[in-house]
Amino acid sequence: MKVLIIYLFICISIYGFAQTPYTSFFTGDVNDVTTSTQYGVCLMGGATEDDNAMTWFLNKSGGGDIVVIRATGSNGYNTYLYSGLGVTVNSVETIVINSLAAANHPYIRQQLRNAEAVFIAGGNQNDYISYWKNTAVDSALNYLINVKHCPIGGTSAGMAIQGQSYFSAAVSSITSAIALQNPYGTGVTIGNNDFLHNPTLNRVITDTHFDNPDRRGRITTFLARLFQDSTQAFFGIACDEYTAVCIDDLGIAKVFGGFPTYDGNAYFIQVNCNLPNSPENCSTGQPLTWNRNNAALKVYQIKGDASATNAFDLNDWTTCSGGTWQNWYVINGVISYSLNSSAPSCLPTRMDEVKQNTDLLLYPNPVNSILKIFSNEIPKKIMVYSSIGLFVDEEKAMQDLDFSDYANGMYLVKIELEGNSETRIQKIIVKH
């Protein structure tokens, strides 16, 4: 017989003369536990949570203490996460953090750092950025992600802030039509690399409620702005409502949803690697044009089902299953789509394939820090490119390459050999 479940609810409000600037709702065992956790990211498109995705998320906590954070709302997640999914956890605590004072309170820091999983509820992402950035909240979340290796999840606004870059909604929400007409309009407010640092979401921006309303033009505008401002190609992950993308510690994204009963989709969006690939016109006060032969963006669409049958590999942004490729492009502020397109298939210098050679060995692969190079001939020049063909770095002749400061993902190492004109290109996976 199972041990009797005891519910303990603690509500601390800011009314009267109370000195605690947060509100807490607690369910379960008040004694902190430490469990074995697995890193993962659970991204939900909004509306009702997907039970299978939430079960995936809870299982990675190892049965520990779950913390839900939000800036508004109440304890709607407590019973659902504690006893509604059949996964045994030690406790669930929802904390409403709606001020800088709350975000820097010692209790908030303690509870977050002691957690085995954190889920960020829906709401207004501008509240989260305004109240939580550069506080004990974001430092604790990044500690959980990168040191303690706990799962982190979020729905709607809680998904929107998960990437390296994010739409902050500092002015208000924005529609695709308005964003496309002026990529630098006052409503296009984008933050970058100053909040959460999920290793699997490096150079990624997310978007939610993708089907209600249609937000394809909006995220395309965000990606154009990021490319224009940083000269780097960013990626996008977007979810329809009732759809979830769950990314494991190996960088494999699985898509949960209600298909075939419901037509819920996830979208994995990248800049076409054919050069030139930057926007033709992304400037203040003018409609966006990002055409590039009707193929500015390569997009993989996956329908989510109960078993997350279909997946997408974020290590190379090419390996995938169960979905379809599309082209997206914008001409004078109007977005268009070509369905049933082809996968990205280009390399630096327009080479058709990556050759594996017995007289040239790069190891270990995947690499964590130092990549060793063995060759019968001395390398004359070594160049590193991103997975979509953007130049990253160049080294003179050497036997070792240091990848310790590189973000996780796939890179292409191009080696020019001494004494002849032959060039070799090999794929390298960086995994810290």
Secondary structure, DSSP 4 states (H G I P E B T S, - for coil): -PPPP--------SSTT----SEEEEEE--S--------EEEEE-SSSPPHHHHHHHHHTTTT-EEEEEESS--STTHHHHHHSSS---SEEEEEE--SHHHHT-HHHHHHHHH-SEEEEPSS-HHHHHHHHTTSHHHHHHHHHHHTS--EEEEETHHHHTSSSEEE--SS----HHHHHH-TTSTT--EEESSS---GGGTTEEEE-STBTTB-HHHHHHHHHHHHHHHSS--EEEEE-TT-EEEE-TTSEEEEE--TTTS--EEEEEEE--SSS-S-SB--TTS--BB-TTTTSEEEEEEE-BTT---EEETTTS--B-S-EEEEEEEETTEEEEE-S-PPP---GGG-S-PPPBTTEEEESSSBSSEEEEEESS-EEEEEEEETTS-EEEEEES-SEEE-TTSPSEEEEEEEEETTS--EEEEEEEE--
